[in-house]
Structures are given as C-alpha cells and as structure tokens.
Amino acid sequence: MLETYFIKPQTVDRIRASWIGPEIEHYADWLAEQGYSARTILRRVPMLVSFGEFARLRDAQEVTDLPGYVDDFVTGWITNSSASHHGAPTRPGLHKEIRGPIEHLLNLVLPGFERTGRHHRDDPFVNAVPGFFEYLVKERGLRPTTVRFYGHHLNRFQDYLIRIGITDLQELSPAILSAFIAERSGEGLSKSSIREGCGILCVFLRYAHREGYLKSDLARTIGWPQVYRLSTIPRSISWGEVAKVLGEVDRRTPCGKRDYAILLLLATYGLRGREIVALTLDDIDWKRERLAIPERKAGHSTAYPLSITVGEALVDYLRNGRPQSSDRHVFFRAAAPLQPISNSAVSGCARKYIVKAGIEVPRPGSHTLRHTCVQRLIDCDFSLKTIGDFIGHRSAASTEIYAKVAVDSLRQVALGDGEEVLG
C-alpha cells in the first residue's frame, strides 16, 4: 500500500527499513481503510518514521517502549519548528498535530494503550456502591442511553462530594443533598432537568440503602421543583420553515446528500435521533416501498410507507454519498474514520441547518423537526392515539402537549385577526 502514496521506491524502502516499519505500514493501511485522505497519510508517515528513529537513538528496543518517548519527541519537534521559523510563536494546535498521529499509531498496535486528552470516565461511585449500574440494566431494564444519562447526573454529584470533602457516603445528610440540588438549580438548568436529576439521585440513594451502603433512606428527604404537566410548548417550526431549512443543504456534496436525507426523515416521520442512527439497509424495503423502524423507545416497531421524496433522497445518498462499507448501517460520517454516525451528529445536523436558515427556536435540534411532524398531524385533525402510534410514543400523555396549541389560530391572533378568530 505504501507504493500508492509514495512515488519514489527509495522512500518506500526507507519507511520499511525503519525498525517500526511494519507497524507504520499497518497503520497506513488502516488509515486508508478508514477513509483518511492520501494527504493525511503522506503527512503522518514521515513523522512516524522520525519518531521511530528518535526512540531508537535513545535505546528503545521494543514497540512497547515507544510510549515513554512521546513527550520528548513532541517537545523536540516543536522546539525545532520554532527555531526554523526564527523564534516565531508556535502555531496553535501544532502540539496536537504532532502527538495525535503518534498516539493513534500506538493505540492501534499496542493493546491497552490509552491516548491522552479526553478519557472515558469510570462509572461514578463504582467502589462506594458497587453493582448500581448492573442493577439499572438487569432489574430496571434501562437502555444503554438511559444508563449513560444516570452516569452523567451522578458524576456531577460525585464531583460535588469530592469538592466539599465528603469521602464516605455515610457522611451524607439532608443538608448536603439540598445544597447540591440548590447548586444545580443555579446553573441555569430547566426545572424538568433538575427534577430528572433529583429522580436519578433518589433511585441511587434507595439502592444504596437497600444494599446496606447507607444506614437510612435519604431519598425520602429530597425535594425537587414542581413541574406542571403540559406546562411547556412544543418547539416546532412551520412547514414553510422546514422548506427553508432543507434549502440550506448543499446536495452536491456527499455530506449534503446525507444531511438532506436525515432532515427529511426527521420532518416526515418524526423519528428520534437514535432511530435514524440505528437504521440499516435491511430496514428499507424497496419492493414494498416501506421503511421499518425496529426497537422503538416504546418497545415496539413501526413500518412506514416510504414516501417518494424520502426514497429519492435515500437513493441519492446511497449511490453517490455513502462510503463503501460492509457495515449495514445507512448513515456514515462524512470524514474519516469510517464509521456510522452518532446520536449527537443527527441533532447537530438539524441544529446546523435550522440556525443557518435564520430560524429562531428554543434548543434547535433533531427534536425540533420531530415536534414539527407531530404539529402538522395535529393541524390535519388526526387523533392523539393515531399520532402517538405514528411517532412511537409510549403513552398518550406524551402526545397531549401538542393538542393545546392551535398554531394557525395563534398566528392569526398575532397578526391582528384575533377578534375574528376568537369569535
């Protein structure tokens, strides 16, 4: 594969002659498989050869010795770069550009090697209350995304306890819990977010008491803000604004073809981000013109008629935008590494084009278009039961919030025709 990127045979020979030549060539092949550009490979391989020589001259003998030389190599490279530019300030991001490829290689060839930067945090309270996250999965039957949500809130609680010097859960008291909730409330979170956090804290404290890690059930002492049912307004946009959002997509690029198909799925079927991420080629039945959404949040599956517009967008992406892969997922990252997109990518896609279209809406994202889909069905006088089944709501209560907003009538009131509407 090296011959694909380096024209001169002498260059290829020099790379392979390096004592870590096999590892570098393996890394170059992996980069190509993951969709990295030739330019990236051409830039990284010579640097890795230099790193290997740097480590060899300092007595490195095994590949496992390499991690100990990364810091010195990066420092030396940056120092030499500054000297070659006559003491000019170091270019921002150069440190990451040097360290990143080296650690990328080591992560590939050394099992267990951890790259610097953002690390995955261990589950909170894993030593103080062991078994809690297994309990969430096995006894409560929570999905992985929900379990991560628990971890997010409990990480904040753990950080708070460390900050105030609490090292033993037996030191917890109602006053400490109230202080934590008050601090979270002052961080600008919504009442519903505070309430969800309090609920998670209650589940954790009850489990800790049940398993004997707490002497008393402190969950009983937690108070949270009152959130009134149906108190919020759906953050939908009009169908005309959806057209503006779609118009902002440059469908000439692979990324644009993908984003256009995603936006249509969100607005047409009201899908959740996780449902779009989970879509596979097997879920599209071209002969029957159906789109299957298995394993929805409510625990059931749904089969939709495949609309012509959505079908055409999917065909355009699959033929002209989707990278070649044996993975059956429909949507992939537009940039390397080659892998399916994430939930956050779907929401980020929707937010990007909503903002680009100049549409103001609270918390723009994938749920904005889901709300729009539901509101459109409400305006067409479909029953709440039908709508709930269509978008995969677990209970009718989840759909009722949309029934209280007569969008067209409110628009007329705002435009000055209020007396006629109200009459």
N, C-alpha and C positions, 0 to 999 in steps of 0.2 A: 504493500500500500504506500510506502514512502515514496516510491517512484512516481506516484500520481501527483505528488506535491512538489518534489524537488527534482529539477531537470537534470542537474549535473550528477553523474554517477559518483564523483568524488564526495559530494555532500552526503549522499545516501550511505556510502561506505564509512564516512566519518561518524555518522549517527550510530550505525550498527556496531562500530568499533568501540563505542563507549561501554564502560563496564556495566552500565544500566541500559544499554541499547535495547535489549529485548523488552524491558518494561516500558521504555519510551515508545517503541513501535506498537506495542499492545495498546498503549494509551492513545496513540494517534488513530489506530483502527477503531477504537471505541468512540472517539470524538466524531469520526466520520459516520459511524452507525447511528449516533445520536443526533445527527443533522447539523453539527457545527460546520461553519464555513471553512473553505480552504484557507482563507486569510487567517483565521484563528489558529489553525494547525501550523501554518507557516511561521506564525509569531511565537507560538508556545514551544515547539520542538527545540529550536536552537537554545532557548533559555534553559530548558531541562538538561540539555547536554552540558551547558556551562555549569549548572548546579551539580551534576554528577561529577564533573572534573574538580569542582571546588571541594566537594566532600571527599573525593579520593585523595587529594593532596593533603587532607587533614586526617588521614588514616582510616577513613570509612572502608569497611571490608564487606559488609553485608547490606542488603537493601533495608533490613530492619534498623540499620544505624542511621539512615538518612534523616529521620525527623529531628535529630539532635543538631543538625547543621542548617536548618531552615532559617532561623533568626539571623545568624551571622551572614548567610548568603544575601538575604534581603537587605540587611543594613549596608553591606559592602556594595551591592548593586546600586542602591540609592545614592550612596556617597560618591561612587564613581560617576554616576549620571549627573550629579550636581557639579562635580569637578569639570566634566567635559563641557558643561554649559557655563564655565567660568563663575561658579558660585551662585548661579541663579537659584531662586527658591524652588524647592521640589514641587513638581506638578501634583496637584491634588489627585488622589486616587492611585498614584504610582505604587505605593506600598501594597495595595490590594492587587494591582495588576501583576506584581512580581510573586507575591505569596500565593495567590489564588491558584494558578496552574500547578505549582509545585505540590500544594496540599491536595489538589484534585487528583494528581497522579498517585500520590501516596495513599489516598483514600481508596483508589482502585486496586492497587497492588498489595496493600498491607491490610489484612483483615483486622478490624477493631480500631483502625486509626481514626481519630476524631479531628475534624478541621476546626480551626479557631473561628471566632466570630460568634454568631448566634447558635447556642446549643439548645437541644431539646431538654426541657426541664423534667425532672422526675415528678411522679405524681406527688402532690402535697400530702403531708402527714403520713407518708408511706411507712415510717418507723413508729410514729406515735399511735397510729390507728391502722395497723396492717389489715388488709382484706377489704377495705371500704370500696375500692373501685371494682373489685371482683363481685362484691355484693350488688353494686349498681347493675352489673351486666347479668349475673346469674339469677338473682332474686327479684330485682325490679324490672329486668328485661329491657333496659335502656339501650338505645342505639349508640354507636361509637361517637357520633357528633354530639349527642347529648352528654355523654360521659366527659368529653373534652370541655363542654360548657361548664360542667361541675368543677373540673380541674381549674378552669380559668378563674372562677369565683373563689375557690378555696385557696388558690395560690395567693390571691390578694389578702385573704385572711391570715395565711401563714406568714406572709411578709410583714403584715401589721404586728403580729405577735412577736416576731423577731425584733422589730424596730423598738417595741416598748419593753423588751427584755423578758418576755414570757417564754420559758423553755419547757415547761411541763403543763400539759392540759389540765392537770388538777388545780392549777392556779387560776383557771378561768372563773369569771364571775359575771353576773348580770350587768354590772357597771362596765366591764371591759367589752362585752358584746354590744352594749348600747353605744359606747364610744366608737367602736368600729363602724357600726351602721351609720352613725351620725357623720363620720368622716367620709364614708362612701356617698352619703347624700349630698355632701358639699362638693363633690367632684363633677357636678353637672349632669349626673345620670338621671334618666327619667324615673318617675315613680314606679312604673312597671318593671324597670330593670332592677331597682332597689328591692322591690317585692320578690322578684325571681331570686335575687341573691340571698335574701333572707330565707326563702323556702329551701334553697340548697343548704344553707347553714343549719337549718332545722333538721333536715334529713341526716346530715353529718353528725350532729350532736346526739340525735336519737340513737344512731348506730353505735357511736362511741359509748353511750350509756348502756345500751343493750349488751355490748361485748365486754363491759367492765372497765373500760378505759376512763370513764367519768363516773364519779360516785353518784351524782344527781343528774336528772334530765333537764339540762339548761335550755333545751328547745322551748320549754314552756314559758321561759322568761323573755323570749324575743318578740318584739313588736315591730310592725312594718307599716308603711304608709298605705292608706286606703286607696284602692284603685277601683273606680266605679265601672261597672260593666257597660260596654258600648259608649264609653266616655270620649273615645278618640274618633277622628275622622279618617277614613281610608286615604292614603296618599296616592291617589290615582291621577292620571293626566287624561286629557281628552283624546279621542281617536285622531283628530286632526293633528294634535301634538305628537302622537305616535308616528304619523307620517313624516313630521319634521325630523324626528329622531332617526328614522330609517334613512331619510335623505342625507344625513350627515356621514353615512358609511361609504367609504371608497371601495366599491365592489370590484375594482380592477386588481386588487392585491389578494393573496391567499388569506391574509389576516382579515381583510374586509369581507371576503366571501363567508368566512367562518362567523364573524360577528353579526353579519346580516341574518344568517340562518338562526343564530341564537336569539336575537331580538325578536324575530318572527315567532319562534316557539314560545317565548315568554308572553308576548302580547296576544297570540292567537289561542293558546291553550291554557294560559295562566300557570305554566309549570314552575316549580321551585328550582332554584339553582342546583341543588343536589340531584334532582331528577334529570336535568339536562346533562350534568356531568356523568351520570350513570348510563346514559343512552348508548346502546351498542348497535352495530349494523344489523344484528338479528332482530332488533325491535322495530325495524322498518319493513313492513310487508308491502313491497311494490306492486305485487299482483292484485292484492285485495285493496290496495290504497288505504292502508291502516298504519297507525303509529301506536305502538304499545308502550305503556309506562308501567313497568312492574314494580312491586315492592314500594308502594307509596307510603307516605308518613302515616296514613290512616290504617295501613296494614293490608290494603287490597291493591289490585291492579286495574288499570283503565286502558281501553283501546279507543283511540280517536280516529275519525275519518281523516285521511291525510289530504289537507287542502292543496289545491293546485299551486298556490303561491309558495307555501312552505315546501312542498315537494320539489319545485323548481329550484328554490334556494339550496336545499339539501343536495340535489344533484349537481348543481354548480360547484358547491364546496367539495363534495366527494370526488368529483372528476378533476377539478382544477385547483383545489386549495389544500386538501387533506394530504399530509405526507404519507408515503408508503410505509406501512407497518403491519405486522402480523397481529397486533393488538386490535381487538374488535370494537373498542370504543369509537364513537363517532367523532368527537371533537378533541383536537390536539393543540398543544402550544404552537404558536407561530414561530418561536425561536427555540434553539437548542437549550437544554437537552430535549430529545424527542420523547414526550410523554403526554398522557391525557391531561386536560385542563382541570383546575380545581374549582371548588365552590366559590372561592373568593374571586377567581378570574371571571366567572359568569356575572357576579354582582358588579365587579369593576368594569366589565364591558358595558353593562347597561348604564352605569353611572357616567362613564366617559361620554357617551353619545347624548345622554339627557342634558348634561352640562354644556356640551358642545353646541347643542341646539338652542341654548339660552333659556331653557325651561326651568322655572323655579319651583321646587317641590321639596318638602321636608325629607331628609335622608334618601336621596335618589339612589336607586339600585335595582336589582332584579325584581324585588317585591313591588316596586312602583308599577311595572308593567303587569305583574300578576293582579294587583289591585285594579288596574285599568281593564283587564279582561273581565273581571268579576263585575265591575260597574257597568260595563257595556251589556252584560247579560241581564243585570237588574233593569237597565233602561229599556230592554226589549221585553220586559214583563215575564221573564222566566221565574218559576217558583224557587224559593230558597233551597228546597230539597234538591231540585234538579241542579242548581248552581253548585251546591256543596258537593254533590256526586261528581260533577264535571271537573272541578278543580282539586278534588281529593281531600276535602275537609273531613275530619274525624267526627265532628258533631255539628248540628245545625246552629248551635250558639256561635260557632266561628264565623258563620256566614251572615248572621243577623246584623252585624255592624254596618254592612253595606246598604241595608234596607232603609236606614234613616236619612240617607242623603239623596234628595231628588235633584240631581246635578243640573239638569236643564232648567228646572224651575228656579233654582237659586241663581243661575246665571242671568235669567231674565230679571229677577229682582235686583241684582247688582247693576244691571244695565238701565234700570229705571222703569221697568214694566211691572213693578211689584203689585200695584193695585189690581191690574187685570189678572195676574197670576193668582193672587190671594183671593180674588173674588170668585 
